[in-house]
Amino acid sequence: MAAHVALHVRPITTPHLDLDHLPLADRDFQIKDKSTQNLLLKIHCSSRDKYLNHTDDISLWESNFPEYQFPEVHVFPEIVHQCHACYIPSLRAIMSPDQKILFTITDDSINEMLQIQLGHNLIPLSIGDLLDQYSKLSLSKLAQIFQTFIVEERYIPEDPPPYVSAMFFERGKQIITMISCVLGYSTDEFVDELVLAFMSIYTLGQPPVVLYNYAKFIAEIMHEQFTRMQNERVFKY
């Protein structure tokens, strides 16, 4: 029987990294320019023109969705951190040095900034609600989504999502790009359950079955990220 031989292995010395002094962009993969196939300004103008020309066959403009495309602030970390330092969660407000409110993080302030006046029959938008909505989609409703938005006529994917967005019509790609932006996705390359659930509100020749409160959703996410920023150290939205 062979004798056991002791191996003397020197411990590995790992390089020291001070995480508090790494650039902000290195701390999270989402802190980068979004990868989208459509320019948001182009989508906004195209949706408006189709509405004015009476060629908006899914009433996209009437759903107010194209209005809620914001500039991406995560590429300006200095401004984000300065706003966080002056944010009062109880007031949901960014304060000036002399303790005056500069602006608030609320759905009313967002709509006021966009000069949008909405009715009161808006449905709250949330990740949980979209997941629940997707779980309740019937096979016939999924087939309707695919027949409305997928390039190849009468094609229904056999595999579950995610799907590549390249297989969708231009009208579908525009919705995918916009909802990916609102949900905080870093890319619109793929279509998951949340995106499919959102697309289900649109039907050819009919107004959307749901009018979501996009401003409320956006304001809540911004508020939550400001309150968690001390721990997460990033602003993903």
MOQUI-V153683 format. One record per backbone hydrogen bond with DSSP energy under -1.0 kcal/mol. CO is the residue of the C=O (numbers start at 1). NH is the residue of the N-H. E is the energy in kcal/mol with one decimal. If there is no record, write none. Layout:
# MOQUI-V153683
co={CO | CO}
nh={NH | NH}
e={E | E}
This chain:
# MOQUI-V153683
co={17 | 18 | 19 | 23 | 24 | 28 | 30 | 35 | 39 | 40 | 41 | 42 | 43 | 44 | 45 | 46 | 47 | 48 | 49 | 50 | 55 | 56 | 57 | 61 | 64 | 65 | 73 | 76 | 77 | 78 | 79 | 80 | 81 | 82 | 84 | 86 | 88 | 88 | 88 | 92 | 93 | 94 | 94 | 96 | 100 | 103 | 106 | 107 | 108 | 109 | 110 | 111 | 123 | 126 | 127 | 128 | 129 | 130 | 131 | 134 | 138 | 139 | 140 | 141 | 142 | 143 | 144 | 145 | 146 | 149 | 152 | 163 | 164 | 165 | 167 | 169 | 170 | 171 | 172 | 173 | 174 | 175 | 176 | 177 | 178 | 179 | 180 | 186 | 189 | 191 | 192 | 193 | 194 | 195 | 196 | 198 | 199 | 201 | 203 | 211 | 212 | 213 | 214 | 215 | 216 | 217 | 218 | 219 | 220 | 221 | 222 | 223 | 224 | 228 | 228 | 229}
nh={19 | 21 | 22 | 26 | 27 | 31 | 32 | 188 | 43 | 44 | 45 | 46 | 47 | 48 | 49 | 50 | 51 | 52 | 53 | 55 | 57 | 59 | 205 | 64 | 67 | 68 | 76 | 80 | 81 | 82 | 83 | 84 | 85 | 86 | 87 | 95 | 91 | 92 | 93 | 105 | 88 | 102 | 103 | 99 | 96 | 94 | 110 | 111 | 112 | 113 | 114 | 116 | 213 | 130 | 131 | 132 | 133 | 134 | 135 | 137 | 142 | 143 | 144 | 145 | 146 | 147 | 148 | 149 | 150 | 169 | 155 | 191 | 167 | 168 | 151 | 173 | 174 | 175 | 176 | 177 | 178 | 179 | 180 | 181 | 182 | 183 | 185 | 35 | 165 | 163 | 196 | 197 | 198 | 199 | 200 | 201 | 202 | 209 | 206 | 123 | 214 | 217 | 218 | 219 | 220 | 221 | 222 | 223 | 224 | 225 | 226 | 227 | 228 | 231 | 232 | 233}
e={-1.1 | -1.8 | -1.1 | -1.6 | -1.7 | -1.5 | -2.2 | -1.7 | -2.2 | -2.5 | -2.4 | -2.5 | -2.6 | -2.1 | -2.5 | -2.2 | -1.8 | -2.4 | -2.2 | -3.1 | -1.5 | -1.2 | -3.6 | -1.8 | -1.1 | -1.7 | -2.2 | -1.9 | -2.6 | -1.9 | -2.4 | -2.3 | -2.1 | -1.1 | -1.3 | -2.8 | -1.0 | -1.6 | -1.4 | -3.1 | -2.7 | -3.1 | -1.0 | -2.3 | -3.0 | -2.9 | -1.9 | -2.5 | -2.3 | -2.3 | -2.1 | -2.8 | -2.3 | -1.9 | -2.3 | -2.4 | -2.6 | -2.4 | -2.0 | -1.5 | -2.4 | -2.3 | -1.9 | -2.2 | -2.4 | -2.5 | -1.7 | -2.1 | -2.5 | -4.6 | -1.6 | -3.1 | -1.3 | -1.8 | -2.4 | -2.5 | -2.3 | -1.5 | -2.5 | -2.6 | -2.2 | -2.8 | -1.9 | -1.6 | -2.3 | -2.4 | -2.6 | -2.5 | -2.8 | -2.0 | -2.2 | -2.4 | -2.0 | -2.5 | -1.2 | -1.6 | -1.6 | -1.9 | -1.9 | -2.9 | -1.3 | -1.7 | -2.6 | -2.5 | -2.3 | -2.0 | -2.3 | -2.4 | -2.6 | -2.3 | -2.0 | -2.1 | -1.6 | -1.2 | -2.5 | -2.3}
